[in-house]
Amino acid sequence: MKAIINGKIILENCVLKDYVLLYDNEIIDLIKKDEFKMFNDVEEVIDAKNNFVSPGFIDLHIHGSGGSDTMDATLDALNNISKSIVKNGVTSFLPTTMTMPKKDIVRAFESIKDAMKRNLEGAKIQGVHMEGPFISKKNKGAQNEKYIIKPDYEFIKSYLDILKIITLAPEEDENLEFIKKMKRHKNIRLSIGHTSATFEVALEAIDEGVSYVTHTFNAMTGLHHRNPGVIGAVFSRDIYCELIADTIHVHKGFFQAFIDINKKDRVVLVTDSMRAGCMKCGKYELGGQKVIVDNKSARLEDGTLAGSILKLNEAIKNIRDNTDYKLNEIVNMASLNQARAIGIDNKLGSIRKGKIADLTIFDKDINIIKTIVNGEIAYEVKTW
């Protein structure tokens, strides 16, 4: 048994002080500080030094980091992403594919399936977010138009066991047949994204089974009072909405209203990070296209945003600094909401007895000090 002492423990509904967190590979209990002296079988004690103890973060939309990309389709690349993002407090993630030739997407699927059977050195893989090729050419964003295709069940049916989220443009799904067919696969979220759908089509798609939104506002029809578009449909229903809170993809002044409208238990903070995440500025690649990265953003040569270089702990800080939401509520937007969205909240997403001990410790500025995966330290600041 191990213990974390002197920490401000972030639970779903509050922040606990003067409690001790007991764990091994799972969370054993939370006890009052003055009761801890009765335990004689604690093997390791971590002094949190009055910093925050949080559930590990979960990134449901990430292409790459640390110089590697999901579409590299190798175990080494996925392991490198895993090691890179655990430094940001991330303990689980969905490697996210791009619109590329079918054979390349299949190779990525196979590499992810293999990696899920192994012990990576950092964050764990929980499945796949398939972003493209079932999207709109009009709102392709940084996806490669050459490889865009109609939604195709035959393409994905061999990978239903690892798919967690599929992004698609419903207007490209004739009679919404793909969406209707996917209804029986309750473990997979259909997400509207990279779409030029009208308000009416988007609303019908949501009512037929779409229950998630890929990087809300970006690469989709916006809100207008006489033409509500995808955003109008999303605001009219109760579904999970991704938010890239880097202050570039969405203006920081709208964070508060966005969360107010969508409800705090439906907002999913994501990074949409590409391989330049945690790397130096320079020229990189995403989906076979050249990307120019400065210290704030990643863009194609024509200026189109190409994912981000956001870290998930930075997203939490940006929401905290620009809204009136409590820290535990914001942490839920980076952990519990994600776990619920992909059906793993019985074991991950919050600090609760019996859940897996995926934890992170951070300071008042949301700088990560330690990250614990399956009860073992996967990252720690050396000088701390």
C-alpha positions in Angstrom: 0.0 0.0 0.0 1.1 3.6 -0.8 0.0 7.0 0.4 -0.2 10.6 -0.7 -0.1 13.0 2.2 -0.4 16.8 2.5 -2.3 17.2 -0.8 -5.5 19.0 -1.8 -7.4 16.1 -3.2 -9.7 16.9 -6.2 -12.9 14.9 -6.1 -15.8 15.1 -8.5 -17.7 17.6 -6.4 -15.2 19.2 -4.1 -11.5 19.6 -3.1 -10.6 17.7 0.1 -8.0 19.0 2.6 -6.4 17.2 5.5 -7.0 13.8 4.0 -4.6 11.0 2.9 -5.0 9.0 -0.3 -4.3 5.3 0.1 -3.7 3.3 -3.1 -1.8 0.4 -4.8 -2.8 -0.2 -8.4 -6.3 0.9 -7.3 -7.5 3.6 -5.0 -8.0 1.9 -1.6 -9.4 4.7 0.5 -9.4 8.3 1.6 -8.8 8.8 5.3 -8.5 11.7 7.6 -4.9 12.9 8.2 -5.0 12.1 11.9 -6.0 8.5 11.2 -3.0 7.9 9.0 -0.7 7.2 12.0 -2.6 3.9 12.6 -1.4 2.4 9.3 1.9 0.5 9.6 1.9 -1.3 6.2 2.5 1.7 3.9 5.5 1.0 1.6 5.8 4.4 0.0 4.7 7.9 1.1 4.5 10.8 -1.3 4.4 14.3 0.3 2.3 16.5 -2.0 3.5 19.6 -0.2 0.1 21.3 -0.3 -0.2 20.8 -4.1 -3.3 19.4 -5.8 -3.8 15.7 -6.2 -6.0 15.0 -9.2 -7.3 12.1 -11.3 -5.1 11.6 -14.3 -6.2 13.5 -17.4 -7.7 11.7 -20.5 -7.1 13.1 -24.0 -9.7 11.8 -26.5 -8.4 13.7 -29.5 -4.6 13.7 -30.0 -2.7 13.0 -33.2 0.8 13.1 -31.8 3.4 14.7 -29.5 7.1 14.5 -28.9 8.0 14.2 -32.6 5.7 11.2 -33.2 2.3 10.8 -34.8 -0.4 8.2 -34.7 -0.1 7.8 -38.5 3.5 6.7 -38.2 1.8 3.4 -37.3 4.6 2.0 -35.2 4.8 0.8 -31.6 7.8 3.1 -31.0 5.8 6.2 -32.2 2.8 5.4 -29.9 5.1 4.7 -27.0 6.9 8.1 -27.6 3.5 9.9 -27.6 2.6 8.1 -24.4 5.9 9.1 -22.7 5.6 12.7 -24.0 2.0 13.4 -22.8 2.3 11.7 -19.4 4.5 14.8 -18.5 1.3 16.9 -19.0 -0.7 14.8 -16.5 -2.3 12.6 -19.1 -2.7 9.0 -18.1 -5.0 7.7 -20.9 -5.6 8.8 -24.5 -7.1 7.9 -27.9 -4.5 8.0 -30.7 -6.3 9.9 -33.5 -6.0 9.1 -37.1 -6.0 11.4 -40.2 -7.6 11.4 -43.6 -5.0 9.4 -45.5 -5.1 6.3 -47.8 -7.1 3.4 -46.5 -4.0 1.2 -46.1 -2.3 3.8 -44.0 -5.3 4.1 -41.7 -5.5 0.3 -41.4 -1.8 0.2 -40.5 -2.4 2.8 -37.8 -5.3 0.7 -36.5 -3.2 -2.4 -36.3 -0.3 -0.6 -34.5 -2.8 0.7 -32.0 -4.4 -2.7 -31.4 -0.9 -4.1 -30.8 0.1 -1.2 -28.5 -3.1 -1.7 -26.4 -1.8 -5.2 -25.4 1.5 -3.8 -24.2 2.7 -1.8 -21.2 3.7 1.6 -22.6 6.0 3.8 -20.7 3.6 6.6 -20.0 -0.2 7.2 -20.7 -2.3 4.2 -21.6 -4.2 3.8 -24.9 -7.9 3.3 -24.5 -8.8 2.9 -28.1 -9.0 4.9 -31.4 -10.5 8.2 -32.4 -11.0 7.9 -36.2 -11.0 11.5 -37.5 -11.6 11.1 -41.3 -11.9 10.1 -44.0 -15.7 10.2 -43.6 -15.8 14.0 -43.8 -16.7 17.0 -46.0 -14.4 18.4 -48.6 -15.8 21.9 -47.9 -14.8 21.8 -44.3 -11.8 19.5 -44.5 -9.6 21.8 -42.4 -6.1 20.3 -42.4 -7.3 17.0 -43.7 -6.1 15.8 -47.1 -9.0 16.2 -49.6 -7.5 13.6 -51.9 -8.4 10.8 -49.5 -11.9 11.8 -48.3 -14.5 9.1 -48.8 -18.2 8.5 -47.9 -18.9 6.8 -44.6 -18.2 3.1 -45.2 -19.2 0.4 -42.6 -17.2 -2.3 -44.4 -14.0 -0.2 -43.9 -14.3 -0.2 -40.1 -16.2 -3.4 -39.2 -13.0 -5.3 -38.4 -11.9 -2.7 -35.9 -15.1 -2.2 -33.9 -13.3 -3.6 -30.8 -10.9 -0.7 -30.6 -12.8 2.2 -32.1 -14.2 4.6 -29.5 -15.0 7.7 -31.5 -15.7 8.1 -35.3 -15.8 11.7 -36.6 -18.0 12.1 -39.7 -19.9 14.6 -41.8 -23.5 13.5 -41.7 -24.4 15.2 -45.0 -22.0 12.7 -46.7 -23.9 9.8 -45.2 -26.6 9.0 -47.7 -30.0 8.7 -45.8 -27.9 8.5 -42.7 -27.4 4.8 -43.3 -24.0 4.6 -41.7 -25.2 6.4 -38.6 -28.3 4.2 -38.3 -26.2 1.0 -38.7 -23.8 2.1 -36.0 -26.6 2.4 -33.5 -26.2 -1.2 -32.4 -22.5 -0.5 -31.4 -23.2 1.3 -28.1 -19.5 1.3 -27.2 -18.6 3.7 -30.1 -19.4 7.4 -30.2 -20.3 9.0 -33.5 -19.0 12.5 -33.6 -20.1 15.3 -36.0 -17.1 17.2 -37.4 -15.4 18.5 -40.5 -18.9 19.1 -41.8 -20.9 21.6 -43.9 -24.2 20.2 -42.6 -27.2 22.4 -42.3 -29.0 22.9 -39.0 -31.7 20.4 -40.1 -29.3 17.7 -41.2 -27.1 18.1 -38.1 -30.2 17.9 -35.9 -31.5 14.8 -37.6 -28.0 13.1 -37.3 -27.9 13.9 -33.6 -31.4 12.5 -33.1 -30.4 9.3 -35.1 -27.3 8.6 -32.9 -24.5 11.2 -33.2 -23.7 12.1 -29.6 -20.4 13.9 -29.7 -18.8 16.9 -31.4 -15.3 17.1 -32.8 -13.4 20.3 -31.9 -16.6 22.3 -31.6 -16.8 25.4 -33.8 -13.8 24.4 -35.9 -14.4 23.0 -39.4 -18.2 23.2 -39.3 -21.0 25.5 -40.1 -21.3 28.3 -37.5 -24.2 29.9 -35.7 -26.3 32.5 -37.3 -29.7 33.6 -36.1 -31.3 32.8 -39.4 -29.1 29.9 -40.3 -28.2 28.1 -37.1 -25.9 25.5 -38.7 -24.2 22.7 -36.9 -23.5 24.8 -33.8 -27.2 25.7 -33.5 -28.1 22.0 -33.6 -25.4 21.2 -31.1 -26.6 23.9 -28.7 -30.2 22.5 -29.1 -29.2 19.0 -27.8 -27.4 17.5 -24.8 -24.3 15.9 -26.2 -20.6 15.8 -25.5 -18.6 18.7 -27.1 -14.9 18.8 -27.5 -13.1 22.1 -26.8 -9.6 23.0 -27.8 -9.0 25.6 -25.1 -5.7 27.0 -26.5 -7.3 30.5 -26.9 -6.7 30.2 -30.7 -9.2 27.6 -31.9 -11.9 29.3 -29.7 -11.7 32.8 -28.3 -11.0 32.8 -24.5 -13.8 35.3 -24.0 -16.4 32.6 -25.1 -15.2 29.8 -22.8 -17.6 30.8 -20.1 -20.7 31.0 -22.3 -19.7 27.8 -24.2 -19.6 25.8 -21.0 -22.7 27.5 -19.6 -24.6 26.5 -22.8 -23.3 23.0 -23.1 -23.3 22.2 -19.4 -20.1 21.5 -17.5 -20.6 17.7 -17.5 -20.7 17.6 -21.4 -17.6 19.7 -22.2 -14.5 17.5 -23.1 -11.2 19.4 -23.1 -8.9 18.0 -25.8 -5.6 19.0 -27.3 -5.8 17.9 -31.0 -2.0 18.0 -30.6 0.1 17.0 -33.6 3.7 15.7 -33.5 5.1 19.1 -32.7 3.5 18.9 -29.2 6.2 19.3 -26.5 8.7 20.1 -29.3 10.6 23.2 -30.6 9.2 25.6 -33.2 9.9 24.6 -36.8 8.5 22.7 -39.8 6.7 19.4 -39.2 4.2 17.1 -41.0 0.5 16.2 -40.4 -1.3 13.7 -42.6 1.4 14.1 -45.3 1.1 17.9 -45.3 3.8 20.4 -44.3 3.0 22.2 -41.0 4.7 25.3 -39.7 4.8 25.6 -35.9 5.5 28.7 -33.9 5.3 29.1 -30.1 1.5 29.4 -30.2 0.0 27.4 -33.1 0.5 24.8 -35.9 -0.6 25.8 -39.4 -0.5 24.6 -43.0 1.4 26.8 -45.4 -1.9 28.5 -46.4 -2.5 29.5 -42.7 -5.1 26.8 -41.9 -4.9 25.6 -38.4 -3.4 22.1 -38.3 -4.2 20.6 -34.9 -2.4 22.3 -32.0 0.6 22.2 -29.7 -1.6 22.5 -26.7 -0.9 20.5 -23.5 -4.0 19.3 -21.5 -2.8 20.9 -18.3 -2.5 24.2 -20.1 -6.1 23.8 -21.3 -7.2 23.4 -17.7 -5.3 26.5 -16.7 -6.8 28.5 -19.6 -10.4 27.5 -18.6 -9.6 28.4 -14.9 -8.2 31.8 -15.9 -11.1 32.7 -18.1 -14.2 31.3 -16.4 -15.8 31.2 -12.9 -15.9 27.4 -12.8 -14.3 25.7 -9.8 -11.1 23.7 -10.2 -12.8 20.4 -9.5 -15.4 21.1 -12.2 -12.7 22.0 -14.7 -10.7 18.9 -13.9 -13.8 16.9 -14.6 -13.7 18.4 -18.1 -10.3 16.8 -18.5 -11.0 13.4 -16.9 -14.4 12.3 -15.8 -16.4 13.7 -18.8 -14.0 11.9 -21.1 -14.3 8.6 -19.1 -18.1 8.8 -19.3 -18.0 9.7 -23.0 -16.2 6.4 -23.9 -17.7 4.2 -21.2 -14.7 3.7 -18.9 -15.9 5.8 -15.9 -16.4 2.7 -13.8 -12.6 2.5 -13.6 -11.2 5.9 -14.5 -11.9 9.6 -14.5 -12.1 10.4 -10.8 -10.6 9.7 -7.4 -12.9 7.1 -5.9 -12.4 3.9 -4.0 -11.9 0.9 -6.3 -11.0 3.0 -9.4 -7.6 2.5 -11.0 -4.9 4.7 -9.4 -4.2 7.0 -12.3 -3.3 10.3 -10.7 -1.4 13.5 -11.2 0.0 16.1 -8.8 0.1 19.7 -9.9 0.8 23.1 -8.4 -1.3 26.3 -8.3 -0.3 27.1 -11.9 -1.3 23.6 -13.1 2.4 22.7 -13.7 2.7 18.9 -13.4 4.9 17.6 -10.6 4.1 13.9 -10.7 2.0 11.5 -12.8 1.0 8.1 -11.5 -0.3 5.4 -13.9 -1.7 2.1 -12.5 -0.3 3.1 -9.1 3.3 3.6 -10.3 5.1 6.8 -10.9 5.4 7.4 -14.6 6.8 10.9 -14.5 8.1 13.3 -11.8 9.9 16.6 -11.9 13.5 15.8 -10.9 14.1 18.8 -8.8 10.9 18.6 -6.8 
